[in-house]
Amino acid sequence: MLNMTLDRFDVVGIGLNSVDLLCRVDHFPQFNTKNALLEVSRQGGGQAATAMAALSRLGLKTAYIGAVSDDGDGEFSIASLKEAGVNTDGVVVQPGLATQFAVIIVQGEGNEEERGGRTILWRREVMLRVKDISEKMVKSARIIHVDGHSMEGEIQAAHWAKEEGILVSFDAERVVLGVEELIPLTDYLVANDAFPEAMTGIRDPRKALRELHKMGPRFVAMTKGSRGVLAFDGSRFYDSPGFEVEVVDTTGAGDVFHAGLIFGLLEGYETPRMLQFANGLAALSCRALGGRAALGTREEVEKFIAEPFQQGER
């Protein structure tokens, strides 16, 4: 139950949480075969939830608003967030349904492009509703971060944020009903490499980002995996390369990138440094199985990005 005597938070995340069963294999299994597992791990996951865990690891005060069921996975998801230092007062329990659960098959061998890639099988019955979201908690933040998985509620939260001059960050992954209403309420929109074209119908990434910027955000970007990120702030483009790491698993790297960007924004970093920090944090998260197993501290990221011959190697 939500504590009505709320503290202030640096970031409040709204959206998806998950319980991830990660299975690392030497190659992707063929149909009707048996395959040995190299490694197995059960972790908390989900876009908004993982971003909050990463921000907490960086030292910010975070809270998460989302939905779970009264099953074992729901208990595990909440416990994993609490263990990461994330406030869970905004999590609602919807009895009798299934908390999101995902089986993630991670390729452990192969060439540089294949290794660490994954296939995700998921199930979800719970859904965050407008009535589940605390206006007080939303308005307690310096910035809110939404992931598009609870669109109606996230739109309402963005309106509340705008009333208080609170920034809105949007992890844009899919074109779904309502996204055209959320984009104009967004200050910082960071998409995967498929969203800009899907949303605008424009194949050229720079032209597509310009079009997204015209829709209202002050800053738009497109992540490019190991190749870094392309961003546009209305006056110029920034093409920030990725970092070289020994990749184990790319699960959650995009979620962690958002955390790095938000951290840099709240710390007042200039755009090139903000993007470099986010790229570095995301790269470090790929060193272990699962999206939260290798979250970096501020000191670890600063040391990593300062090392020579790390950025732009690919």
N, C-alpha and C positions, 0 to 999 in steps of 0.2 A: 504493500500500500504506500502511496506517495506521501512523503513528509512535506507538509504544507509550509514549514518554516525552512524554505530552500536557501541553500548557499548559492553563491555565484559559481558558474562553471566557465572554463575557457571554451570548451567545445561540447555541444550536445549532438549526438548522432542519432538519426532516426531511420529505421529501415530493417534490414535483414540480419538475423542471427542464424547460426546453423551448428549442428554437431557433425563434424567431418570425420569419417573413417578413411584414412589415407593408406593406400596400398602401393608400395613401390615395387615394380617388377623390372626384369631386365629387358623385356620387350612387351609390346602390347599383345594381349592374348588373342589367339585365333579362336573362332567359334568351335565349340565342342572339344576343347582341350583342357588339360590340367596344367597349371603353372605355379612354380614356387614363388613365394613372396620374399623379397629382399629385406623389407622393413614394413612395419605396420604401426600406425599411431592414431589415437583418438584425440581430437582437439576441438576447441571452439572455433567457429568460423563465421562466415557471413560478411558482406561488404561493410556496412556501417559499423557493425560490432567489432570487426577486426581493425578498422581504422581507429576506433576509440581505444582499443587495447594498445595500438602502436603509439598513439598520442600520449597515453598514460605513461608508457615506457620512456617517452621523451621528457616527462616531468610535468605535463599539463594536467589540469583538473578536468576530468571528462565525465560525462553521463551518457547513458544509452537508453533510448526509448524504442521498445519493440514488443513482440508477442512470442510467448511460448505456451506449451500445453502443460498439464499437470502430470506429465510422464517423466521417465528417467532422463530422457534427452533434454527436456526443459530444465530440470534441476541441474544437469551437467552444464548446460549453456550459461545459466545464470552464475553458477559457481566459477566457471572459467573466466567470466568477466570480472567478478569480484576479486578473484586471485590476481588479475591483471591491474587492479586498482581502479576499475571503472565503476561509477555509481550506477546501481541497477534499480533505483526507486521507481523509475519510469517504465519498468517491464511489467506487462500485464499477462495474467495467466488465463488461458481459455481452455477450460476443462473438456476432456473427452475427445480432443483432436490430436493431431500429431505435430510435434515440433519439427521444424525442418531438419532433415537428416540427409547427408550426402555420402556416397561412396566415391572416392576420388582415386582413379588409377593413374599412377605417376610412372612415366618411363624413366628407368634408372640408367639405361645404356643408350648407345646410338651416337650420332654425330652431334655437333654443337647445337644445331637447331632443334634436334629431337629430344635431347636429354633434358629432363626436367619438365617436359610437356605433360599435359594431363587430360584425362577424360572424366567428366563429372556426371554421376547419376544421382538424381535427387528426388525427394518427396517432401511436400509441405502442405499442411492443412490449415494452420493458423494464419491469420491475416490481421495486421494492425489496422484499426479503424479510426476514424476521426475522433470519436468519443473516447478512445483509449489514450490520446495524446494530451499531456498536461501543458496548457498554455503557460502556466507559471514557470515550468521547467524550461520550455522553449525560450521564454523571455529572460531567463537567468543566464543565458549564454553570451559570449562575445561573438561566436559564430556557430551556426548550425550546419550539419553535414547530412545530406539525404542521398539515398541511392536508387530511388525510382521504383522500389518494390512495394511501396504502400502509397500509391500516387495521390489518392484523394486526401489522405491525412498529411502527406508531405506538402501538398499545395496549401492546406490550411496553416500548417506550421510556418511555411515561408511567408504567408500573409502576416501572421503574428510577428515574425521576425522583422519584417519591413516596418511595421508600426513602431518598433523600438529602435530602428536603425541598426539592427543586428545583421551581420553578413550571412549570406547563404552560399554554401558550397554544394555542388551537385555532381555526383558520380554518374555520368550518363552512359549507360550500357546498351539500352534497347529503346526503340521507338515504340511506345505503348500509349494507350489512350490517356490523355491528360498531360503528356509531356510538353505539348505546345503551350500549355498554361503555366507549367512550372518554369520553363526556360526564361521568360521575361522577369520572373521573380528571383532569378539566380544572379549572384555576383561573380562567382568563380565556377565555371563549368569545365570539367575535365572529362573527356570521353575516351572510349577505346577507339581502335583504328577503324571500326566499322560504322560507328554511330554518325559521324559527320556526313558521310555520303548518304546513309539511310535516311537521315533527317532532312537533308537539303536537296538530294538528288544530284549533287555535284560531285564528280569523281575526284577532281583535283583537290588535295588536302588543304592547300592554302586558300583557295577560293571558297571551299566549304566552310573553313573556320571563319573567314570574313562574313559569310552569310549567317553563321550561328551568332557571331558578334552583333550583327544588325538586329537580332531578335531580342537583345536586351542585356546580356551579361557584360560586365566590364572586362572580363578576362576569359578566354576560351583556349583549350588545349586538347591535343590528341596524343595519347600515349602510343609508343611504337615498340613495346616489349624491350628487348635487349638493345635496341637502337635509340632508346631515350624518348624524348618528347618534343613535339612541335607546338608552340604556343603563340597567341596573338593577343595584344592588349589594346587594339584599336589604332595604334600608331606604328607598331613594328612587330615583326615576327622574331621568335627566339627558337632556334633549333639546338636543343641541349642533348648531347650524346649520352648514351648509357655507360655503365661501368662494367669492367671485366671481373667476373667472379666465377668460381667453380660451382656451377649450378647443380643443385640436388632436386629442387622442386620450385616451380613458379607459382604455385597456388597462393593467392592472396597478395601477390606483388603489386597489383594495381591498387588494391585497398590500402596497402602500406604507402604507396606513392602519394595517394590523397592525404594521408596523415602527414607526410613530409612537407607537402605543399602548404597545408594549413599551418603547420608549425612555423615554417619560414615566413608565412604571411603575418602571423601574430607576433613574431619576433622582429618584424620590420625589415626583413631582408629585401635587397633589391632583386628584381626578377631573375637575372641570371643565377645569382646565388641561391635563391629559393628553388629554382628548378634543379640545380646541381645537388642541393641537399636532398630533395625528394627522390631524385634518381639514385643517389647513394644509399638512402634508407631502403628503397625498394630492392636494390641489388643485394644488400646484406641479408634481406629476408629470404633470399633464394638459396641460402647456404644449408638449409636443413629441411626435413620433411614437414610440410604443413605451413599455413600462413602465419602462425604466431610463435613458432619454435625458435626463430632466430631474429626477433625484433631487436633493433639496435638502440642503444642509448645515444644521447646527443654527443657525448664524448667519442663514442665508437664511430659514429658517422663522420664527425669532424676529422678524426684521424684518418679514416678510410679515404675520404675525398681529397685529403691533402697529399696522399701518397702519389708519387710519380707513376706514369704509365698505367693508370687505371681507367681513365675516361677516354672513350672514343676509340677503343682498341678494335672493336668489331667492324 
